Amino acid sequence: MLEDFLNHEVVLDLRSPYVCLGKLAAIHEVYFELRDADLHDLRDSKTSREDYVAAAQATGIKRNRERVLVRRDEVVAIAKLAEVVDQ
């Protein structure tokens, strides 16, 4: 089922106050590997997680990492960026 997300831009909601967006390049036993990623600390702005993700969907991912590995046990949810709804 996770393979459905490969090679798509995804949103990883993390247990910590971080959100990670990028193209899911690989699924490893312990990590998700994202390329052209934006690892964002939500404490750095007053923007909510939902508003930040909606803005990324509207204007594109603001890449700050060429490659990032995110521990799978830190991920609360994964979604395709194209499937994020803004109401």
CYANA upper distance limits for C-alpha pairs under 8 A (distance plus 0.5 A):
  1 MET  CA      5 PHE  CA      8.48
  2 LEU  CA      6 LEU  CA      7.86
  2 LEU  CA     27 ILE  CA      8.42
  3 GLU  CA     27 ILE  CA      8.35
  5 PHE  CA      9 GLU  CA      8.43
  5 PHE  CA     10 VAL  CA      7.72
  5 PHE  CA     24 LEU  CA      7.21
  5 PHE  CA     79 ALA  CA      8.27
  5 PHE  CA     80 LYS  CA      7.18
  6 LEU  CA     23 LYS  CA      8.18
  6 LEU  CA     24 LEU  CA      5.65
  6 LEU  CA     25 ALA  CA      6.50
  6 LEU  CA     26 ALA  CA      7.14
  6 LEU  CA     27 ILE  CA      8.41
  7 ASN  CA     23 LYS  CA      6.33
  7 ASN  CA     24 LEU  CA      5.79
  7 ASN  CA     25 ALA  CA      6.14
  8 HIS  CA     23 LYS  CA      5.75
  8 HIS  CA     24 LEU  CA      6.35
  8 HIS  CA     80 LYS  CA      7.09
  8 HIS  CA     81 LEU  CA      8.45
  9 GLU  CA     21 LEU  CA      7.49
  9 GLU  CA     22 GLY  CA      5.58
  9 GLU  CA     23 LYS  CA      4.60
  9 GLU  CA     24 LEU  CA      6.77
  9 GLU  CA     80 LYS  CA      6.38
  9 GLU  CA     81 LEU  CA      6.05
  9 GLU  CA     82 ALA  CA      7.99
 10 VAL  CA     21 LEU  CA      6.09
 10 VAL  CA     22 GLY  CA      6.08
 10 VAL  CA     23 LYS  CA      6.51
 10 VAL  CA     24 LEU  CA      6.95
 10 VAL  CA     78 ILE  CA      7.24
 10 VAL  CA     79 ALA  CA      5.99
 10 VAL  CA     80 LYS  CA      4.78
 10 VAL  CA     81 LEU  CA      5.33
 11 VAL  CA     19 VAL  CA      7.67
 11 VAL  CA     20 CYS  CA      6.36
 11 VAL  CA     21 LEU  CA      5.10
 11 VAL  CA     22 GLY  CA      7.44
 11 VAL  CA     53 VAL  CA      8.11
 11 VAL  CA     77 ALA  CA      8.46
 11 VAL  CA     78 ILE  CA      6.14
 11 VAL  CA     79 ALA  CA      5.82
 11 VAL  CA     80 LYS  CA      6.71
 11 VAL  CA     81 LEU  CA      6.31
 12 LEU  CA     19 VAL  CA      6.38
 12 LEU  CA     20 CYS  CA      5.57
 12 LEU  CA     21 LEU  CA      6.73
 12 LEU  CA     75 VAL  CA      6.76
 12 LEU  CA     76 VAL  CA      7.96
 12 LEU  CA     77 ALA  CA      6.40
 12 LEU  CA     78 ILE  CA      5.27
 12 LEU  CA     79 ALA  CA      7.40
 13 ASP  CA     18 TYR  CA      7.63
 13 ASP  CA     19 VAL  CA      5.55
 13 ASP  CA     20 CYS  CA      7.22
 13 ASP  CA     75 VAL  CA      6.33
 13 ASP  CA     76 VAL  CA      6.04
 13 ASP  CA     77 ALA  CA      5.70
 13 ASP  CA     78 ILE  CA      6.96
 14 LEU  CA     18 TYR  CA      6.28
 14 LEU  CA     19 VAL  CA      6.29
 14 LEU  CA     20 CYS  CA      8.18
 14 LEU  CA     74 GLU  CA      6.00
 14 LEU  CA     75 VAL  CA      5.00
 14 LEU  CA     76 VAL  CA      5.86
 14 LEU  CA     77 ALA  CA      7.73
 15 ARG  CA     74 GLU  CA      6.13
 15 ARG  CA     75 VAL  CA      6.75
 15 ARG  CA     76 VAL  CA      6.46
 16 SER  CA     74 GLU  CA      8.10
 17 PRO  CA     41 ASP  CA      6.53
 17 PRO  CA     42 LEU  CA      6.02
 17 PRO  CA     43 ARG  CA      7.22
 18 TYR  CA     39 LEU  CA      7.47
 18 TYR  CA     40 HIS  CA      5.99
 18 TYR  CA     41 ASP  CA      5.03
 18 TYR  CA     42 LEU  CA      6.16
 19 VAL  CA     39 LEU  CA      6.60
 19 VAL  CA     40 HIS  CA      5.92
 19 VAL  CA     41 ASP  CA      7.27
 19 VAL  CA     42 LEU  CA      7.82
 19 VAL  CA     49 ARG  CA      7.75
 20 CYS  CA     37 ALA  CA      7.39
 20 CYS  CA     38 ASP  CA      6.08
 20 CYS  CA     39 LEU  CA      4.97
 20 CYS  CA     40 HIS  CA      6.64
 21 LEU  CA     34 LEU  CA      8.30
 21 LEU  CA     37 ALA  CA      5.95
 21 LEU  CA     38 ASP  CA      5.63
 21 LEU  CA     39 LEU  CA      7.08
 21 LEU  CA     61 ILE  CA      7.33
 21 LEU  CA     81 LEU  CA      8.42
 22 GLY  CA     34 LEU  CA      5.96
 22 GLY  CA     35 ARG  CA      6.25
 22 GLY  CA     36 ASP  CA      6.10
 22 GLY  CA     37 ALA  CA      4.56
 22 GLY  CA     38 ASP  CA      6.76
 22 GLY  CA     61 ILE  CA      7.51
 22 GLY  CA     63 ARG  CA      8.31
 23 LYS  CA     34 LEU  CA      5.75
 23 LYS  CA     35 ARG  CA      5.68
 23 LYS  CA     36 ASP  CA      6.97
 23 LYS  CA     37 ALA  CA      7.35
 24 LEU  CA     32 PHE  CA      7.69
 24 LEU  CA     33 GLU  CA      6.51
 24 LEU  CA     34 LEU  CA      5.09
 24 LEU  CA     35 ARG  CA      7.07
 25 ALA  CA     32 PHE  CA      8.44
 25 ALA  CA     33 GLU  CA      6.04
 25 ALA  CA     34 LEU  CA      5.89
 25 ALA  CA     35 ARG  CA      6.75
 26 ALA  CA     32 PHE  CA      6.68
 26 ALA  CA     33 GLU  CA      5.56
 26 ALA  CA     34 LEU  CA      7.68
 27 ILE  CA     31 TYR  CA      6.90
 27 ILE  CA     32 PHE  CA      5.37
 27 ILE  CA     33 GLU  CA      6.74
 28 HIS  CA     32 PHE  CA      6.47
 28 HIS  CA     33 GLU  CA      7.92
 30 VAL  CA     71 ARG  CA      6.31
 30 VAL  CA     72 ARG  CA      6.17
 30 VAL  CA     73 ASP  CA      8.10
 31 TYR  CA     69 LEU  CA      6.24
 31 TYR  CA     70 VAL  CA      5.72
 31 TYR  CA     71 ARG  CA      4.93
 31 TYR  CA     72 ARG  CA      5.58
 32 PHE  CA     69 LEU  CA      6.13
 32 PHE  CA     70 VAL  CA      5.68
 32 PHE  CA     71 ARG  CA      6.90
 32 PHE  CA     72 ARG  CA      6.63
 33 GLU  CA     67 ARG  CA      7.60
 33 GLU  CA     68 VAL  CA      6.35
 33 GLU  CA     69 LEU  CA      5.13
 33 GLU  CA     70 VAL  CA      7.01
 34 LEU  CA     67 ARG  CA      6.23
 34 LEU  CA     68 VAL  CA      5.85
 34 LEU  CA     69 LEU  CA      6.92
 34 LEU  CA     70 VAL  CA      8.38
 35 ARG  CA     65 ARG  CA      7.86
 35 ARG  CA     66 GLU  CA      5.99
 35 ARG  CA     67 ARG  CA      4.99
 35 ARG  CA     68 VAL  CA      7.03
 36 ASP  CA     63 ARG  CA      5.97
 36 ASP  CA     64 ASN  CA      7.86
 36 ASP  CA     65 ARG  CA      6.36
 36 ASP  CA     66 GLU  CA      5.12
 36 ASP  CA     67 ARG  CA      6.66
 37 ALA  CA     61 ILE  CA      7.82
 37 ALA  CA     62 LYS  CA      8.10
 37 ALA  CA     63 ARG  CA      5.51
 37 ALA  CA     64 ASN  CA      6.68
 37 ALA  CA     65 ARG  CA      5.54
 37 ALA  CA     66 GLU  CA      6.67
 37 ALA  CA     67 ARG  CA      6.99
 37 ALA  CA     68 VAL  CA      7.31
 38 ASP  CA     61 ILE  CA      7.03
 38 ASP  CA     62 LYS  CA      6.33
 38 ASP  CA     63 ARG  CA      5.20
 38 ASP  CA     64 ASN  CA      5.65
 38 ASP  CA     65 ARG  CA      6.58
 39 LEU  CA     64 ASN  CA      7.44
 39 LEU  CA     65 ARG  CA      7.70
 42 LEU  CA     46 LYS  CA      8.01
 42 LEU  CA     47 THR  CA      7.60
 42 LEU  CA     48 SER  CA      7.69
 42 LEU  CA     49 ARG  CA      7.35
 47 THR  CA     51 ASP  CA      6.67
 47 THR  CA     52 TYR  CA      6.61
 48 SER  CA     52 TYR  CA      6.61
 49 ARG  CA     53 VAL  CA      6.73
 50 GLU  CA     54 ALA  CA      6.61
 51 ASP  CA     55 ALA  CA      6.57
 52 TYR  CA     56 ALA  CA      6.79
 53 VAL  CA     57 GLN  CA      6.74
 53 VAL  CA     81 LEU  CA      8.49
 53 VAL  CA     84 VAL  CA      8.44
 54 ALA  CA     58 ALA  CA      6.76
 54 ALA  CA     84 VAL  CA      7.72
 54 ALA  CA     85 VAL  CA      8.10
 54 ALA  CA     86 ASP  CA      6.67
 55 ALA  CA     59 THR  CA      6.47
 55 ALA  CA     60 GLY  CA      8.09
 56 ALA  CA     60 GLY  CA      5.25
 56 ALA  CA     61 ILE  CA      5.51
 56 ALA  CA     62 LYS  CA      7.69
 57 GLN  CA     61 ILE  CA      7.63
 57 GLN  CA     81 LEU  CA      6.79
 57 GLN  CA     82 ALA  CA      7.47
 57 GLN  CA     84 VAL  CA      8.11
 70 VAL  CA     74 GLU  CA      7.96
 70 VAL  CA     75 VAL  CA      8.42
 71 ARG  CA     75 VAL  CA      7.61
 79 ALA  CA     83 GLU  CA      7.42
 79 ALA  CA     84 VAL  CA      7.74
 80 LYS  CA     84 VAL  CA      7.40
